[in-house]
Amino acid sequence: MKQIIRNIMHQILKGKITHPILKKTIFKYGFYQKSLGANIKKIKIFEIDGFGVLARSMINEKRTYLKEDRLYILWQTVKQTADIDGDVAEIGVFRGGSSKFIVEALKRNGVKNKRIYLFDTFKGMPDNLVREDKRGKGGFEDTSFETVKKYLSSYSNIIIYKGMFEDNYRFIADKKFSMVHIDVDIYNSAKNCLNFFNSHLNIGGIIVLDDYGFITCPGIRKALNEFLLKYKKSYIFFDIETGQGLLIKK
Ligand SMILES: C[S@@+](CC[C@H](N)C(=O)[O-])C[C@H]1O[C@@H](n2cnc3c(N)ncnc32)[C@H](O)[C@@H]1O
């Protein structure tokens, strides 16, 4: 059967079969990708050394909503910034799942000299800021500073700040960063984070902005697009299929 589909696909691609209903049917059932072997030929990221074991255990712990695709970008970012001077920061920690992934990725890639600064209200999305999506106020209340502190207590290189990032960034004003993960869901928070780290990211450092490609978080796209209008020349920017936006400082 596969071979027949494959043959039909080749005929369609060569323009030898033009029958609209046949074409539509083949595409509709996703035979296009499968028959071309798109999934078969792709490297399976779970099989990549080190990543799969860590990603699986983080997904199983259910303390992050990030799945393997976005975790893999964080894994790559950790590796690519390992030799860049500076520390690591995450804004939007929630229950600590993505933070643990980052700190473990650093450890498993032999990166020992970086501190990880974490910021969250630890009581949900800030009430005083507008959510641009349809979720209304709140969200992510199901966490606490104490439980996250306990969850991450075995890592001596982690420093956690409770409260609005805007009230706490003064504590890292004298630091420089090689990697920053911003996962805050809303426009104002993303805008303030981008503005702060713009002047605190070392050359070669990377900012991963979660949700840039998600229609559920329109404020994130707006914040980064506005930021790029001003600072495009200072960054190499990637809009990646995972829904993350990547900024590499030039
Ligand atoms: C999507 S969750 C983070 C998820 C986490 N990165 C993970 O993968 O498990 C978003 C978090 O951003 C936090 N947040 C949003 N704006 C913030 C701000 N201005 N200051 C501090 N925390 C903020 C919220 O409290 C919420 O916990």
The ligand as an SDF file (V2000), in Angstrom:
LIG
                    3D

 27 29  0  0  0  0  0  0  0  0999 V2000
    3.9090   29.7520   31.2290 C   0  0  0  0  0  0  0  0  0  0  0  0
    4.3270   29.9520   32.8970 S   0  0  0  0  0  0  0  0  0  0  0  0
    6.0180   29.4600   32.9230 C   0  0  0  0  0  0  0  0  0  0  0  0
    6.1970   27.9850   32.6440 C   0  0  0  0  0  0  0  0  0  0  0  0
    7.5600   27.4190   32.8900 C   0  0  0  0  0  0  0  0  0  0  0  0
    8.5860   28.0780   32.1160 N   0  0  0  0  0  0  0  0  0  0  0  0
    7.5540   25.9330   32.5470 C   0  0  0  0  0  0  0  0  0  0  0  0
    7.8620   25.5850   31.4170 O   0  0  0  0  0  0  0  0  0  0  0  0
    7.2070   25.1610   33.3980 O   0  0  0  0  0  0  0  0  0  0  0  0
    4.3870   31.6900   32.9830 C   0  0  0  0  0  0  0  0  0  0  0  0
    4.8530   32.2360   34.3110 C   0  0  0  0  0  0  0  0  0  0  0  0
    5.2810   33.5790   34.1190 O   0  0  0  0  0  0  0  0  0  0  0  0
    5.1200   34.2710   35.3460 C   0  0  0  0  0  0  0  0  0  0  0  0
    5.1710   35.7170   35.0430 N   0  0  0  0  0  0  0  0  0  0  0  0
    4.5660   36.3740   34.0300 C   0  0  0  0  0  0  0  0  0  0  0  0
    4.8950   37.6740   34.0670 N   0  0  0  0  0  0  0  0  0  0  0  0
    5.7530   37.8520   35.1160 C   0  0  0  0  0  0  0  0  0  0  0  0
    6.4500   38.9610   35.6640 C   0  0  0  0  0  0  0  0  0  0  0  0
    6.3430   40.1740   35.1340 N   0  0  0  0  0  0  0  0  0  0  0  0
    7.2340   38.7590   36.7380 N   0  0  0  0  0  0  0  0  0  0  0  0
    7.3470   37.5240   37.2990 C   0  0  0  0  0  0  0  0  0  0  0  0
    6.7170   36.4240   36.8210 N   0  0  0  0  0  0  0  0  0  0  0  0
    5.9310   36.5890   35.7410 C   0  0  0  0  0  0  0  0  0  0  0  0
    3.7840   33.7520   35.8650 C   0  0  0  0  0  0  0  0  0  0  0  0
    3.7120   33.8910   37.2540 O   0  0  0  0  0  0  0  0  0  0  0  0
    3.8080   32.2810   35.4130 C   0  0  0  0  0  0  0  0  0  0  0  0
    4.1750   31.4040   36.4450 O   0  0  0  0  0  0  0  0  0  0  0  0
  1  2  1  0
  2  3  1  0
  2 10  1  0
  3  4  1  0
  4  5  1  0
  5  6  1  0
  5  7  1  0
  7  8  2  0
  7  9  1  0
 10 11  1  0
 11 12  1  0
 11 26  1  0
 12 13  1  0
 13 14  1  0
 13 24  1  0
 14 15  1  0
 14 23  1  0
 15 16  2  0
 16 17  1  0
 17 18  1  0
 17 23  2  0
 18 19  1  0
 18 20  2  0
 20 21  1  0
 21 22  2  0
 22 23  1  0
 24 25  1  0
 24 26  1  0
 26 27  1  0
M  CHG  2   2   1   9  -1
M  END
$$$$
